[in-house]
Amino acid sequence: MVAERTDVISHELRIEARPETVFAFLTDPDKMTRWKGDSAQLDPRPGGVYRVQIGQAVVVGEFVELDPPRRVVFTWGWEGNDAVPPGSSTVEVTLTPDGEGTILRLVHRDLPEEQRAEHDGGWKHFLPRLATAAAGDQGSGPGAN
């Protein structure tokens, strides 16, 4: 039996949207700000910038790996934050088709222990917003944005 790592944050949820749609909400600046952040500068290629302003805070990192529409990996940290400086942790998002929907699994690694609860709470707040935004972006008709 393999022990589950305690130094990672992990979340999984089902989204009523296809992986291609969800992937766009992780890589397109206009779609990103529909669920997380006030502004976003995203260059979705290995080495490309990942920068999202959330209120007065700015998360900064870079894209590490992209496998559309299955997987996105980027580094993560906060401007002006010595506990979690820019690029000091890693977020991996895996998208698995599930009928007409998607199972999203997010794993956030390399966070200092004293920062895990705060980041866990942040993902618990924002991931349901992602699910709502992506589900509403299924084309024209009722519920479409």
Secondary structure, DSSP 8 states (H G I E B T S, - for coil): -----SSEEEEEEEESS-HHHHHHHHH-HHHHTTTS-SEEEE--STT-EEEEEETTEEEEEEEEEEETTTEEEEEE-BTT-SSS-TT-EEEEEEEEEETTEEEEEEEEES--HHHHHHHHHHHHHHHHHHHHHHHT-SSSSTT--
